[in-house]
Amino acid sequence: MKVATPENTLEFAKKFSHYKDFYTQSNGLIFSKLGLGTFNKEPYKEENYVFHYIAGVKEAVKNGINLIDTASNYRYGQSEKEIGVALEELYEEDSVKREDLIICSKGGFIQLDYPFPENPYTWIDENIVSKKLATKDEIELDQHCMTPDYLEWSCRRSLENLGVESLDIYYLHNPEMQVLKLGEKNFYKQIEKIFKRFEKLADEGLFKYYGVAVWNGFMSEINENIEIEKLVECAKKVGGENHRFKYIQTPFNMGKTTAYTTPTQKVNGEKCTILQAAYRLGLGVIGSSSLLQMNLFKKSFTAETGVILDNSMTLKSDIQLALQFVRSTPGIVSGLFGSKVPVNIKQNCEISKVKAVPKSKYDLLYRL
């Protein structure tokens, strides 16, 4: 079972010992405070398949990023396949070992294929329903499925696409899509079944840890809210105290700060934020959409924001400041950003030249 190890991730970080506050520890592993994401909007657009992430993944790793995040449905499997090509080239160059890297994927959305099937409904019938991975009723809006059999099939397919033996973290992807359909009681019963299968797959070596990745699932105001404490209860029920449910992933950026500011969760009856709940329950938090898909930059940040995030004036762009914001957030293990352009990735890693903002100063941002 080849996965990231404490020893190798530490040695990887030591190569960048001149970086400032760029690495942190979680479950014994050393994570870079920035992670590379491979999501791109509107997968049916042909331009999504002209570019590739191969050069971007290689540039990220060579600039100190060891967290790579993807999902089975990102660009209908192409993102996973391109990460696999990049990893193979990095190994051949002797730039990195598999054990240096924390590789994550997700399952839940229908993957389809690229080139696109002529009829997606026929593809679903042939690849999912007829193979008894799920019934038609278990597929929500023709795009989301979270039966244990489907998720196992999806995970094995992701491993094949990526060309790895095992993942470090495997996420259940956007389960909030089925909260309303299933109802609260049945929803957590389904989570329990999924986590039971995930514990089995972890025993078999398909991944080391598992988690839940959401968009609005931990902060929704439309009756889709998922209680993190109940997720942990499900994990303990099927996996005991040594369960492998160790991470959650949720959006966090300068325009979407709910995880830090708003008490949407409860632990032991006490209201708390997502980050507080995760800390109390022993879960690591990965922040997604650190740049809000570039929607943060419709107007320039204020001078006051820039001074708080970097009074040395080393950082030259609002993108760097936005990443500095996420990287400095107490309780965030790592913040994901998406980029396929090597020069942009190198520029983003320039935040390693400055220290993270201390909490007392960071909190001033919420008063501006």
Buried (B, 14 or more C-beta within 10 A) or exposed (E): EEBBBEEBBBBBBEEBEEBEBBBBBBBEBBBBBBBBBBBBEEBEEEEBBEBBBBBBBBBBBBBBBBBBBBBBBBBBBBBBBBBBBBBEBBEEEEEBBBBBBBBBBBBBBBBBEBEBBEEBEEBBEEBBBEEEBBEEEBBBEEBBBBBBBBBBBBBEBBBEBBBBEBBBBBBBBBBBBBBEEBEBEEBBEBBBBBBBBBBBBBEEEBBBBBBBBBBBBBBBEEEBBBBBBBBBBBBBEBBEEEBBBBBBBBBBBBEBBBBBEBEBBBBEEEEBBBBBBBBBBEBBBBBBBBBBBEEBBEEEBEEEBBEBBBEEEEBEBBBBBBBBBBBBBEBBBBBBBBBBEBEBBBBBBBBBBBBBBEEEBBEEBEEE
